[in-house]
Amino acid sequence: MQKIDDDGSPITANKTQTPILRRIAPLLVFVLILFTVQNWWRLELLINPIDNAAIKEEDVVLYTTAWCPYCRKARDYFEQANIPYTEYDVEKSARAYQEYQQISGRGVPVIRIGDRIIQGYNPASIRDALAALE
């Protein structure tokens, strides 16, 4: 038995699916935009990779804690860009905490790249400081 629409035309598979697609299309666009915004730095690294040939592990120092989500993001950034770095957990190492205080650490992460200090996770500042090393 064939189903008939309000306008008298037969209902096809496309007519029954179209309203669902119309309802979820804005949601799909929103999710795509949100994903792109949250992962823009990954896309930027793919499009414009950082030249890490001249960067040594001692040039990049990351002061972190185990529980900090922005520390995790900084770690991910360096790993994604293949940047060698040294990481110190300021809650587990007295020496690391002392160094952290000497560079006026306020919160975590604190990133030392060459002679530049970056408070917090800021991909643009990290990229600028890495470019200054080269």
N, C-alpha and C positions, 0 to 999 in steps of 0.2 A: 504494500500500500504506500502510495506516494503522499508526502506531507505538502500542504499548500501554505504559502506565506500570506500575510495580510493583503498584499496587493494582487493575489490570485496566481502568482507564479510559483512553480514548484521549488521547494527548499532543497538546495544541493549541499554537499559537504562544505563547500566554500562559504556559503551563506551562514551556516551554523558556526563556523570557526572565526569568521571575520569579527564579530563583536568581542570575542575573547581577546583576539590579537589587538584590537583597538584599545581595549581596557588595559592590557599589560604593556603595550608599547611605551607609554610614558615612563612606567616603572623601569623597564629595561634601559631606556635612555638615561634615566637618573642613575641607575647602578653603574652603567658604563662611564658616565662622567665622574661619579664618585671614585671609582676604581682608578681612573686616569689621574685625577687630582692627587690621590693618596700615593700613587706610584710614579709621579712625574719624574722624580730623580732617577728612577731606574730607566725610564725611557730616554732621559737626557744622557745617561751614561752609555746607552746603546748607540745613540745618534752621534754624540760627541764624547768619546772616551778620553779619560785622563792619561797622559803620558807618564807612566810610573817608572820608567827606566832609571831615572836619576834619583828616585826617592829611596832612602834607606830606612830601615825599621826604627832606628833611633831618632829620625827626623819627625816622626809622628807618634805622639804619646797620648793615650786616652785614659783619663781618670774616670772610673765608673763605680757603680754598685751593682750587685747581682739582681736587685729588684727593679731597677730603673728602666722603663720602656723606651725612653729617649736614648739611653746608653745602648740598648739593643739596636735601635735604628742607626746609630752612629757606627756600631760594629758591622751591621749589615751593609752600610754604605761603603766602608773600607774594603770589606770582603768582595762585594759586587764589583768594585772598581779595581780589585787586585792591588790595593795599596798596602804595603807592609807597615805594620804598626806595633807598638808595644802597649799593652793594656795593664793598668794597675787598678785593683779594687781598693778604694780608700777605706772601706770598712774592715778589710781583712789584713791589710799591711800598714804597720805604723810608719814605715819609711814612705810609702805612697801617700799616706795622709799628711805627713810633714811636707812633702813636695807640693801637694795639693794646696796646703795652706800658704806656702811661700809664694805661689803664683796667684794668690788671692782667689782661690776657688770659692764660688758661691753656687751651691747646687751641683748637680751632675747631669750630663757629662761635662767635663772640662777637657778641651782638646788643645794640646800644644803642637803646633806645626811650625818647625823651625823656631823663630823667635816670636811668633804670633800665638796669642791665647784666645781661644774661642769658648765662650761660656754658653753651654747648651748645645742642642743639635740644630745646626743651620747649614744645609747642603751648599748654599751659595757661598757662604763664608769659608767653608772647608775647601771648596773648589778654588776660590781666590788665593787662599793661603798655600795650597798645593802648587798652584801656578807660579807663585812667588819663589818657591824652592828651586824651580827649574832654571 
